[in-house]
């Protein structure tokens, strides 16, 4: 974002949405549709989000996709939507189509070296007493520090970086930070990959938008640049490649309500 011209950008995008034959709404989950919770299994969507998303999906004119760093099997019960949308989980490693069989996602294949690297990291996590703070997903192990004191976060971050950077390099894995922790995962897939794939499946004149909050969403913002609208959804601003910034939940709900109203007139 170079300057605050949010209203002009939104007005222009919604005019395009009004006349577009096809539309694509891509949404991150934690920090975007739902507030962060230390108890990750209690991170339910903001009040009103489920109702609006259900209406948008039921309308049938917008392709709704959730793109999250979570494991798909963990996100389904949290979403609680009547008509389940397409979901990309584990930063693009998993893909579940609408009204899927929850136990049968399409998952990226991993080679033996990758599996050995993840196993070594898992052992390090266990030996360092971090099991309760670890989250295991296909092709990824995340270590969360949400709820810790700042001084302890710094110590843990340095410890992870010093010990796991050599492991990541050895096994050609990626070590990166997200809002609330660090994770090590297989390369080649991220939220940008998911966005590029989805955009490639839609006509060129599709009205497309991606909403996210985290550093991991920057890959998606870059992927949609020049092809749609990128929206940073956070209560506090941070430097970003997104086109605009809105605050949840009020401005997020307003954005979705306008989207729902526009497509509602197309039925």
Buried (B, 14 or more C-beta within 10 A) or exposed (E): BEEEEBEEBBEEBBEBBBEBEBBBBBBBBBBBBBBBBEEBEEBBBBEBBBBBBBBBBEBEBBBBBBBBBBBBBBBBEBBEBEBBBBBBBBBBBBBBBEEBEEEEBEBBEBEEEBEEBBEBBBEBBEEBEBEEBBBEBBBBBBBBBBEBEEEEBEEBBEEBEEEBEEBBEEBEBBBBBBBBBBBBBBEEBBBBBBBBBBBEEBEEEBBBBBBBBBEBBBBBBBBBEEBBBBBBBBEEEEEBBBBBBBEBBEBBBEBBBBBBEBBEEBE
